[in-house]
Amino acid sequence: MRILLCVITLLFPTLQKTVTNGVNELDYRFYVIPTAGSERVDFEIVVENTGEIPLHFEFPTSQLVEITITDQSGKEVYVYSKGRYFLQAFQTVSIEPHQTFRRVEKWNYQFKGGRVPPGEYTVHTTFRPIRINDKPITNRTKLTNSQKFQVPEENHVFRQVKVSGTKGNYVVTGEANVNNRQLYYSVEDGHTEFIPETKLLVSSDKGEWRPFKLEVHLPNEKLPANGSLLLNLYDRSRDGKITHTYPAILEQLHHEKSRGTE
C-alpha cells in the first residue's frame, strides 16, 4: 500500500500540471532549421517532447505543416500547400517523452517559372494539429516558428547534384562545367574535416556540362553524433584559388532517437 501511495505521489505533480494548465502548457518545442544549398533549401521541421508524458498531436488531414516563404519586402514567393492535395482523414503524430519528431521539406528556389534572386528570405512554419492529447488547442503560439536564411547566387559550374546513401556510405552524382575536366571535393561537418581535398576527373563527353559520380565512405565510428555531414564541391581558377563552391548535405545526423519522415 505504501509503494502504491509513493507512485501516486510521484505522478501527481505531472497530472496536476496537465489538468490545471491545460494543453497549451504541455512541455514541447517546435522549430524549423533551414539549410540552404546551391539548388534548394531543406527545412528540417522539429517537434521535441521535453516533458514526462506522451504527446499525441491530432490533425484533420494529412497536412501536418504549412510553410510560407517571403522575401525582404514581405512578398510571398512560396506556399507549401499551394497546388497540393491532402488526404481528408484524421492523422495522429505521437511523440514519447524526451523523443523527437523530424520531417524535412524542400524548396528549389523557383517562383513563377524562374529562380528567385539571391538574398535574405524568411520561412514561416506552422505545425497544424487541432488537438493535443484529446484537448482542443486554443493558443497556437508554440506551434509557429520563423527563421531567416540566404538564397545563394546560382552556381554556373555544378548542377543537378544528387546524394544517396546513409551511415557513412554515399554516392554523389551531378553535372559539372569545370576547367581541365577536373573538380575537387572535401567532406566535413563544420568543425572536423573527414576527407581532405580530393581531385576527381569528370567525363570527357562532348559539351560544356559533363556528368560526374563520386563515392564517399566513412567508418561509422568517425561520423559526427549530431549535425550535418557536408560535401564541398569546388573548382580552382588558373592561379589555384577555390571558386564556385557547391555544398551538398550527405546526411543530417542525430544522436538521440527520433521519428519522422522525409
C-alpha distance (Angstrom), angle and dihedral (degrees) to the residues before:
residue distance angle dihedral
M1 . . .
R2 3.81 . .
I3 3.83 90.2 .
L4 3.82 90.3 52.2
L5 3.80 91.3 49.8
C6 3.83 90.2 50.4
V7 3.82 91.5 52.2
I8 3.81 91.9 49.4
T9 3.81 90.3 47.7
L10 3.82 91.5 52.2
L11 3.80 93.2 48.4
F12 3.82 96.2 43.1
P13 3.86 98.0 80.9
T14 3.84 91.8 53.2
L15 3.81 92.7 46.0
Q16 3.79 91.4 44.8
K17 3.83 91.6 52.1
T18 3.79 91.6 51.7
V19 3.80 93.8 48.6
T20 3.80 97.3 40.5
N21 3.79 101.2 42.1
G22 3.79 98.3 31.6
V23 3.77 132.1 -147.4
N24 3.79 94.9 -44.7
E25 3.82 92.1 64.5
L26 3.79 96.6 53.7
D27 3.79 113.5 126.8
Y28 3.79 110.5 -104.9
R29 3.80 140.4 115.3
F30 3.79 128.2 -142.2
Y31 3.80 122.3 -168.0
V32 3.81 143.3 139.9
I33 3.81 129.7 -129.0
P34 3.84 113.9 -154.9
T35 3.82 116.5 -156.5
A36 3.80 111.0 -172.3
G37 3.80 119.1 -155.4
S38 3.79 131.5 177.5
E39 3.81 95.9 -88.8
R40 3.80 104.4 21.3
V41 3.78 145.4 4.4
D42 3.81 122.0 -123.1
F43 3.80 117.7 -146.2
E44 3.79 111.9 -156.1
I45 3.80 106.0 -158.9
V46 3.79 112.5 -156.5
V47 3.81 132.8 -170.5
E48 3.81 114.9 -178.6
N49 3.79 122.4 -165.7
T50 3.81 100.3 -146.9
G51 3.80 94.5 171.4
E52 3.80 137.9 82.1
I53 3.81 100.7 -107.5
P54 3.83 131.7 66.1
L55 3.79 115.9 -98.5
H56 3.79 122.5 -143.4
F57 3.82 115.0 -165.9
E58 3.81 113.0 -163.2
F59 3.82 121.9 -155.6
P60 3.83 127.5 -169.8
T61 3.84 92.4 -142.5
S62 3.81 139.5 14.8
Q63 3.82 89.6 -88.9
L64 3.79 106.6 104.1
V65 3.80 99.4 170.1
E66 3.79 141.5 23.2
I67 3.79 118.8 -147.3
T68 3.79 124.5 -167.8
I69 3.81 123.5 178.9
T70 3.81 122.7 -160.1
D71 3.79 132.6 -174.8
Q72 3.79 124.8 -131.3
S73 3.80 92.0 -80.1
G74 3.82 91.3 53.7
K75 3.80 94.6 -107.1
E76 3.79 115.5 147.4
V77 3.81 113.1 -118.2
Y78 3.81 99.0 167.3
V79 3.80 137.2 23.0
Y80 3.81 116.3 -176.0
S81 3.81 96.3 -148.7
K82 3.81 95.9 47.1
G83 3.79 109.8 113.4
R84 3.83 93.5 1.8
Y85 3.77 128.2 116.5
F86 3.79 121.6 -146.1
L87 3.79 131.0 -158.6
Q88 3.80 108.9 -102.9
A89 3.79 97.1 -136.7
F90 3.79 134.1 101.4
Q91 3.80 115.6 -91.0
T92 3.81 129.2 -169.9
V93 3.80 128.7 -155.5
S94 3.82 112.2 -164.8
I95 3.81 122.6 -165.0
E96 3.79 121.5 -172.3
P97 3.84 121.1 -140.0
H98 3.82 112.6 -68.7
Q99 3.80 91.5 4.4
T100 3.80 129.3 119.3
F101 3.80 136.4 -134.7
R102 3.80 115.2 -150.5
R103 3.77 132.7 -175.6
V104 3.80 130.6 171.7
E105 3.80 124.3 -147.2
K106 3.81 124.8 -179.5
W107 3.81 139.1 -149.2
N108 3.82 123.2 -166.0
Y109 3.83 96.8 -154.4
Q110 3.80 91.7 -107.1
F111 3.82 122.6 144.5
K112 3.79 124.9 168.3
G113 3.78 93.0 -13.7
G114 3.80 98.2 -47.7
R115 3.77 142.5 72.9
V116 3.80 116.7 -87.8
P117 3.82 117.7 -117.3
P118 3.82 117.2 -94.0
G119 3.77 116.5 -96.1
E120 3.78 144.2 82.5
Y121 3.79 120.7 -28.3
T122 3.80 133.8 173.5
V123 3.79 126.6 -136.0
H124 3.81 115.5 -152.2
T125 3.81 111.5 -163.3
T126 3.80 129.6 -173.3
F127 3.79 127.5 -171.7
R128 3.82 104.2 -143.7
P129 3.84 112.9 -153.6
I130 3.78 117.6 139.5
R131 3.81 95.5 -157.5
I132 3.79 137.6 26.2
N133 3.80 117.4 -158.8
D134 3.82 89.2 -11.1
K135 3.82 92.6 -56.0
P136 3.84 121.5 117.6
I137 3.81 116.6 -115.5
T138 3.80 114.1 -119.4
N139 3.81 99.9 168.7
R140 3.82 118.6 44.5
T141 3.81 97.5 -178.4
K142 3.82 93.3 110.5
L143 3.81 90.7 49.2
T144 3.81 97.1 61.8
N145 3.79 130.5 73.7
S146 3.82 135.9 172.2
Q147 3.81 127.5 -163.3
K148 3.80 134.0 176.4
F149 3.80 123.0 -132.4
Q150 3.79 138.9 170.5
V151 3.79 125.2 -114.4
P152 3.83 105.1 -148.4
E153 3.77 129.7 -140.8
E154 3.78 113.8 -82.8
N155 3.82 111.8 -91.6
H156 3.82 111.7 -125.1
V157 3.82 95.5 -171.1
F158 3.83 103.9 50.2
R159 3.78 128.8 38.2
Q160 3.83 143.6 157.1
V161 3.80 91.5 27.7
K162 3.81 113.2 176.0
V163 3.80 130.0 -176.0
S164 3.79 127.9 -157.9
G165 3.80 131.9 173.4
T166 3.78 138.8 56.3
K167 3.83 144.2 -139.2
G168 3.79 96.4 40.2
N169 3.81 99.2 -42.0
Y170 3.80 116.4 97.8
V171 3.80 140.0 162.4
V172 3.80 118.7 -154.0
T173 3.81 122.9 -167.1
G174 3.76 133.1 174.4
E175 3.78 145.8 116.7
A176 3.79 128.0 -78.4
N177 3.77 137.0 -168.4
V178 3.81 99.9 -162.7
N179 3.78 138.2 152.8
N180 3.82 118.9 -95.8
R181 3.83 91.9 2.4
Q182 3.81 92.6 -79.4
L183 3.77 134.9 112.6
Y184 3.80 133.1 -177.2
Y185 3.79 133.3 -136.2
S186 3.79 142.5 177.2
V187 3.82 134.6 -177.0
E188 3.82 125.8 -135.5
D189 3.80 142.9 140.6
G190 3.79 99.1 -134.1
H191 3.81 92.4 -87.9
T192 3.80 108.4 40.8
E193 3.81 128.7 40.4
F194 3.81 108.7 -139.5
I195 3.81 98.4 176.6
P196 3.83 118.4 26.3
E197 3.78 122.8 -145.1
T198 3.79 109.9 -45.9
K199 3.80 127.7 -175.6
L200 3.81 122.5 -135.1
L201 3.82 127.3 -172.4
V202 3.79 114.8 -139.4
S203 3.79 129.2 -146.0
S204 3.79 118.8 -69.6
D205 3.82 92.4 -139.0
K206 3.77 114.7 138.8
G207 3.79 117.9 -94.9
E208 3.77 135.6 58.6
W209 3.78 95.3 -89.1
R210 3.80 113.7 64.3
P211 3.82 126.9 -176.8
F212 3.78 119.9 -118.6
K213 3.78 136.6 -173.9
L214 3.78 129.9 -168.6
E215 3.78 134.5 174.8
V216 3.78 125.9 -143.3
H217 3.81 121.6 -159.8
L218 3.80 123.1 -177.9
P219 3.84 126.7 171.1
N220 3.79 111.2 -109.6
E221 3.82 92.1 -122.2
K222 3.83 90.4 59.1
L223 3.80 95.4 54.4
P224 3.83 115.4 107.8
A225 3.81 114.9 -107.3
N226 3.80 92.9 -133.6
G227 3.77 136.7 13.2
S228 3.78 138.6 41.2
L229 3.79 123.4 -43.7
L230 3.79 102.5 -142.8
L231 3.81 133.3 -159.3
N232 3.80 114.8 -157.3
L233 3.81 115.1 -156.4
Y234 3.79 117.4 -171.0
D235 3.77 147.1 154.6
R236 3.80 129.5 -132.9
S237 3.77 124.8 -132.8
R238 3.79 122.1 -130.3
D239 3.81 90.1 -92.2
G240 3.83 91.3 51.3
K241 3.81 100.6 -102.6
I242 3.82 119.2 144.1
T243 3.81 111.6 -110.0
H244 3.82 139.9 173.3
T245 3.80 95.9 19.7
Y246 3.82 112.2 -163.1
P247 3.84 115.7 -167.6
A248 3.80 117.2 -157.2
I249 3.80 125.1 -176.2
L250 3.80 111.7 -127.6
E251 3.80 94.2 -174.9
Q252 3.78 141.2 -21.7
L253 3.80 106.2 -130.8
H254 3.80 127.1 -157.8
H255 3.78 125.2 -177.5
E256 3.78 96.3 -157.3
K257 3.79 122.3 74.8
S258 3.77 109.6 -95.7
R259 3.74 139.6 174.1
G260 3.74 130.8 -146.6
T261 3.75 147.3 100.9
E262 3.77 133.6 -107.0
